[in-house]
């Protein structure tokens, strides 16, 4: 068995119930990992339970747990439950995020605070707790956004409050490196999920589809293999934000 095999590895997937997080949960389980499927609220419990059922139905090991990651105590509690269930944790992947498309001059303080809590604060304390709880040679991945490399308006709080995660990733990778823990961020392009369509007009969707060099929106199936690589053979990549978007943006 490869040193970087997922067989028997314990994985916490933040926002692991549906869309990208759900596919990450199911795919890593299919490769032999044991999965803690985190979900945010009662609204996604059905999806979390369905993902767990699929994994168990295929002979895998998984359980679901609720937590509001804007509350640091919930982050700590979810990590503790996963660690207790599996006897340790090897990999932590955070897909949690929220999009707001709104003019700069119309964004309210409440909207800013919500975006900061979900996209920045939650990511910070997820990485912090992973650094405390993961076994040596663990892996941490955060999903960010390709808007970090874009020159555009209307996403000031989304791109702006995902941007700090790049530095969190660099800082954590430097601090956790002595324990062999790699820390990376992945920036997908606009993804073909309900997460994307909620705030976009038909014209905007058409633009986003045309903007990538390879054509079309990013599919969750395009991102999962990269995440799987980063938490296995690609562990030597650390401190990096990797844009996977079909040429939608680049630096």
N, C-alpha and C positions, 0 to 999 in steps of 0.2 A: 504494500500500500504506500502511495506517495506520502511524504511528510506533510504535504499540503492538501491531502484529501479532506473532504467534508464528512467522511464517515464517522459518526458518533460525536461530531462537534456540536456544541450548544450555542444556539444563535438567538439573539433578541432582535426582532424586526419592529422598529417603531413605525406605527401606521401600517402594520403588516396584514390588514384585513382584506383590502381590495385594491383594484387598479395596479399600479407598479408594486406597491408593498405586498399585495396578495400574490402576485406572480413571483416575486422574490421568495416569499415564504414557501410556496409550493415547489419552486424549482430547487431551492437548496435542500428542502426535505427529500426531494426525489434523488438528490445526490448523497443522501445518508445523514443529513444534519437533523438535529432535534431542534424544534422551533417554538419559541415563545412569540405568539402573535399578539402584539399590542394593538389596542384600538382606543379611540379617544372618548367616545360617549355611547349612550344607548342607541343612538341613530346608526352606528356601525357594528353593533354587537351581532346582528344577524349575519353580516358579511364575515366577521371574524369567526363565528361558529361554523359557517359554511367552509371557510378555508381550512379550519382545523379538521372538519369532517372529511374533506378531500384528502388531506395528508394522512389521517388515520386509516381511511379507506384503502389507501395504497400501501399500508403497512408501516407508515412512518409514525413518529412521535411528535406530538404538538399539544399546546394548550393556549387558551386565549386569556388575556387580562386587560382590564380597562384602566386607563389613567389619563389625566389631563396634564400633558407635559409642560403647560405654561406654569404649573405648580411644581416647584422643585421637589417637594415631598412626594408627589406622585411618581416622578422620575426615579427617585431613590427606592420607593416601594416596588415599582415594577422590576427594576434590576434585582432587588432582593428576592422577589418571588421567583424570578427566572433562575437565579443562582441556587436557591433552595430546591427548586424542582429538579434541576439537572445536576446539582452537585458541583457547579462551576459554570463559567461562561467563557466562550472563546471568541465570539464575533458579535458586534453590535452594529446594526444598520439602521439609520434614521431617515425615514422618507417623509416625515411630518412637514407640512408647509401649507401656506394659504396665499392665494393670489388676490390682489386688489388692483383693478385697472381704473384709475381715476385721475383727473387733472390735479396737479400739485396744489393749485390755489383752492381746490374744493375738498381736500382731504381733511377730515376732522381729527382732533386730538384723540378721540376714542378709537378711531380707525388706526391711527398711527400706533397707539399703545397695543392694540390687538395684534397688529402685524409684527410689532417688535417682539411681543411675547411668544408668538407662534413660530416665527421664522428665525429669530436670533437668540432670545433667552432660552427657549426649549432646546435649541441645538447646542448651546454652550453647556448647559447642565447635563445633557445627554452625553456629550463627550467627556465631561468631567467625571460623571459616574462610571462610564465605561473605563476610564483610566484607573479608577479605584477598584473596580470589580472584575475586570477581565483577567483571565489567566495570562501568564507570560506568553509572548508570541501571539497575542490576540490581534484582531483586526477591527478597525472602526471605519465606517463609511457613512458620509452624510450626503443626501441628495440636495443639491442647490439648484441653480438655474443658469442657462446659457445667456440670460439677460445680463449677467455679470460682465459679459464681453460685448454688450450692445450699446449703441448710441441712440437712445430713444426716450420719448416722454411717456407719461401715463402710468408707468410702473415704478414710480419713485419709491414707494414703500416696499414693494415686493423685491425688486432688484437691490434697493438700498439696504434692506434689512436681512437679505441673504448674504450680502457682501461681507459682513463681519465673519461669516463662517469660514471664508478663505483664510483669514488670519488665525481663527481658532484652530483650524486644521494644521497650519504651519507650526503654531506654538505647541499644540499638543503632541505633534509628531516629534518635535525636538525634545520635549520633556519625557515622553513615554518611550522613546527610542531605545533607551538603555535596557528596557525589558523586552525588546524585540517586538513591540507593538507598532503596527503601521496604521497611519491615519490619513485618509484621503477624502476628497469630495468629488462628486460627479454632477456635472451640469448638463442635463438633457435640454434639447430644444423643446419647443411647444409640443406637448404630447397629446396624442389622439385618445384622450380620456375625458370623462365628464368634468374633471378638475379644470380642464382647459376651456371648454366651451361655455361655461357659465357666464363669463364676462366679455365674450367676444361677439362682435357682429358677424354676419355672413361675409361682409367685405373684408373684415380683418382676418377671418379664417382663411379666405382665399389668398390674402397677402402672405400670411405665415406659411401656407403650403408652398407658395412660389418662391419664398426667400431662401430656402436651403439649396445648396449646390446639387445635392443628389435628388432633390424633389420630394415634396410631401412633408407631413408632420412626423415627428419622432414617435415611434411605436414603443410600447413598454417592452416588447420582445427584443428591441434593439439595445436596451439598457441593461437588462438582467444579465446577459453574458459578461458584460464589463464588470458589473458588481461581483459576480461569481469569480471572475478572474482576479480581481483585487483582493478578495478574501481567501484566495488559494495561491496559485503559482505567482500571481502578480504582487505578492506582499512586499517585494523589494521597492515598489513604488510607494513613496510616503511623502507627506507634506504637500501634495499636489492637488490642484483642482483640474479635473479632466473634463473637457467639453465633448459631449457625444451628441451631435445634433445634425449630422448630414451636411455640414457646411453652412449652418444657419448663422452662426457668428464664430469668430476666431480672434486670436490675439497675435 
